[in-house]
Amino acid sequence: MIYKETDIEGVFILEPRVFSDARGYFMEAWKRQEFEEHIGSVDFIQDNESQSCRGVLRGLHYQKGVYSQAKLVRVIKGCVLDVAVDIRRHSPTFRQHVMVELSEDNKRQFFIPRGFAHGFLVLSDEAIFTYKVDNVYAPQAEAGICWNDPELGIAWPVDGAEVLASEKDLKQPLLKDAWLFD
């Protein structure tokens, strides 16, 4: 696995070594010792998976306080544009984001530490998105930010009218009104 740190400290893009032949391919998707050597110790406790169609935008989500989550995400079918936004109020990269394309073809993974809002836009007809988290989901700690908040400057490659989002995601607050990490 190749670990590439992004412009935001602690956020990594992981590129697996893929061995392909006429039968298909093999890759190590995650290896604790190697992960800890490059990123640090993260106690992943749960794997989640979602299926979405083209134009679905999920996010920008996070959990507050002691329920915050680090995530290791990847796409096993299709293609998405994935975004992590630094919402740590005192961080030198506060409000900045990292955007990466994750697909079944490039097999990249994206590590998002605690203190970030996360979301993705489906670019393919269908996407199956999977992720590891290091903390339980707590409905009372659920939070989010409006996906198209101009203050964030995320260049989503889609017209807002084409976005398929949940009612909850369409009502998320702007960053200036959102709960933030200290």
C-alpha positions as CSV (number, residue, x, y, z in Angstrom):
1,M,0.0,0.0,0.0
2,I,1.2,3.5,-0.8
3,Y,0.2,6.1,1.8
4,K,0.0,9.7,0.4
5,E,-0.5,12.5,2.9
6,T,-2.6,15.3,1.5
7,D,-2.3,19.0,2.0
8,I,-4.3,18.6,5.3
9,E,-2.3,16.9,8.0
10,G,-3.8,13.5,9.0
11,V,-5.8,13.0,5.8
12,F,-4.4,10.3,3.6
13,I,-5.0,8.7,0.2
14,L,-4.1,5.0,0.2
15,E,-3.3,3.3,-3.1
16,P,-3.1,-0.5,-2.9
17,R,-0.7,-2.7,-4.8
18,V,-2.9,-4.6,-7.2
19,F,-1.8,-7.9,-8.7
20,S,-3.8,-8.6,-11.9
21,D,-3.8,-11.5,-14.3
22,A,-6.3,-13.3,-16.6
23,R,-8.2,-14.6,-13.5
24,G,-8.8,-11.1,-12.0
25,Y,-6.9,-9.3,-9.3
26,F,-5.7,-9.5,-5.7
27,M,-4.9,-6.7,-3.3
28,E,-4.5,-6.2,0.4
29,A,-7.3,-3.8,1.3
30,W,-6.1,-3.1,4.9
31,K,-3.3,-4.3,7.1
32,R,-3.2,-3.1,10.7
33,Q,0.6,-3.0,11.1
34,E,1.2,-1.2,7.9
35,F,-1.6,1.3,8.6
36,E,-0.3,2.0,12.1
37,E,3.2,2.6,10.8
38,H,2.0,5.3,8.4
39,I,-1.1,6.8,10.0
40,G,-1.1,5.6,13.6
41,S,-3.3,3.5,15.8
42,V,-7.0,3.6,14.9
43,D,-9.3,1.0,16.5
44,F,-11.8,0.3,13.7
45,I,-14.9,-1.3,15.2
46,Q,-17.4,-1.4,12.4
47,D,-17.7,-1.7,8.6
48,N,-20.5,0.0,6.8
49,E,-21.7,-0.1,3.2
50,S,-24.1,1.9,1.1
51,Q,-25.4,1.6,-2.5
52,S,-26.4,4.8,-4.4
53,C,-27.2,5.8,-8.0
54,R,-25.8,8.6,-10.2
55,G,-26.2,12.1,-8.8
56,V,-26.7,11.0,-5.2
57,L,-24.8,13.3,-2.8
58,R,-24.4,12.0,0.8
59,G,-23.1,14.5,3.3
60,L,-21.5,16.5,4.6
61,H,-21.8,14.4,7.8
62,Y,-20.0,13.9,11.1
63,Q,-20.7,13.0,14.7
64,K,-20.1,15.5,17.5
65,G,-17.9,15.3,20.5
66,V,-17.0,11.9,22.1
67,Y,-18.9,10.2,19.3
68,S,-16.8,11.6,16.5
69,Q,-15.5,9.1,14.0
70,A,-12.4,8.4,12.0
71,K,-13.2,6.7,8.7
72,L,-11.4,4.7,6.1
73,V,-13.5,4.7,2.9
74,R,-13.4,3.1,-0.5
75,V,-15.6,2.2,-3.5
76,I,-16.0,-1.4,-4.5
77,K,-18.3,-0.7,-7.5
78,G,-18.6,2.5,-9.5
79,C,-17.1,5.9,-8.9
80,V,-17.5,8.7,-6.5
81,L,-16.0,12.1,-5.7
82,D,-15.2,12.0,-2.0
83,V,-14.7,15.1,0.2
84,A,-13.3,15.7,3.7
85,V,-13.7,19.2,5.2
86,D,-11.6,20.3,8.2
87,I,-14.1,21.6,10.8
88,R,-11.6,21.8,13.7
89,R,-12.1,25.5,14.7
90,H,-8.4,26.0,15.7
91,S,-6.8,24.0,13.0
92,P,-4.5,25.9,10.5
93,T,-6.5,24.2,7.7
94,F,-9.9,25.0,9.1
95,R,-12.6,25.2,6.3
96,Q,-10.2,23.6,3.8
97,H,-11.1,20.4,2.1
98,V,-9.5,17.5,0.3
99,M,-11.3,16.0,-2.7
100,V,-10.4,12.6,-4.3
101,E,-12.0,10.3,-6.9
102,L,-12.5,6.8,-5.5
103,S,-13.5,4.1,-7.9
104,E,-13.5,0.4,-8.5
105,D,-10.8,0.9,-11.1
106,N,-8.3,3.0,-9.1
107,K,-9.1,1.1,-5.8
108,R,-8.0,4.1,-3.8
109,Q,-9.0,4.5,-0.2
110,F,-9.4,7.7,1.8
111,F,-8.6,8.1,5.5
112,I,-10.5,10.9,7.2
113,P,-9.6,11.5,10.9
114,R,-11.9,12.8,13.6
115,G,-12.8,16.5,13.3
116,F,-13.8,16.4,9.7
117,A,-17.1,16.5,7.8
118,H,-17.4,13.9,5.1
119,G,-19.5,13.5,2.0
120,F,-19.5,12.0,-1.5
121,L,-21.1,12.5,-4.9
122,V,-21.8,9.4,-7.1
123,L,-20.4,9.9,-10.6
124,S,-21.3,6.4,-12.0
125,D,-24.7,4.8,-12.7
126,E,-24.3,3.0,-9.4
127,A,-21.8,3.0,-6.6
128,I,-21.2,0.7,-3.7
129,F,-19.3,2.6,-1.0
130,T,-17.8,0.9,2.1
131,Y,-16.1,2.3,5.1
132,K,-14.6,1.4,8.4
133,V,-15.3,3.6,11.5
134,D,-13.7,3.8,14.9
135,N,-16.7,4.7,16.9
136,V,-20.4,3.7,17.2
137,Y,-23.1,5.7,15.5
138,A,-25.0,7.8,18.0
139,P,-28.1,9.5,16.6
140,Q,-28.0,12.2,19.3
141,A,-24.5,13.3,18.1
142,E,-25.3,13.3,14.4
143,A,-24.5,16.6,12.6
144,G,-23.8,18.0,9.2
145,I,-23.0,21.0,7.0
146,C,-24.8,22.1,3.8
147,W,-23.1,20.3,0.9
148,N,-22.9,23.5,-1.2
149,D,-22.0,26.1,1.4
150,P,-20.2,28.8,-0.6
151,E,-17.8,29.3,2.3
152,L,-16.3,25.9,1.7
153,G,-15.6,26.4,-2.0
154,I,-16.2,22.8,-2.9
155,A,-16.3,22.5,-6.7
156,W,-18.8,19.7,-7.0
157,P,-19.0,18.8,-10.8
158,V,-22.8,18.9,-10.8
159,D,-25.6,21.4,-11.1
160,G,-27.4,21.7,-7.7
161,A,-30.7,20.9,-9.4
162,E,-29.3,17.5,-10.4
163,V,-28.3,16.5,-6.9
164,L,-30.2,13.7,-5.3
165,A,-29.9,14.2,-1.5
166,S,-31.9,13.2,1.5
167,E,-34.3,15.7,3.0
168,K,-32.0,15.8,6.0
169,D,-29.0,16.7,3.9
170,L,-30.9,19.5,2.1
171,K,-31.6,21.1,5.5
172,Q,-28.1,21.0,6.9
173,P,-26.8,24.3,8.3
174,L,-24.1,26.5,6.8
175,L,-20.6,26.1,8.3
176,K,-21.1,29.4,10.2
177,D,-24.1,27.9,12.0
178,A,-22.8,24.4,12.5
179,W,-21.4,22.7,15.5
180,L,-17.6,22.7,15.2
181,F,-14.7,20.8,16.9
182,D,-12.4,22.8,19.2
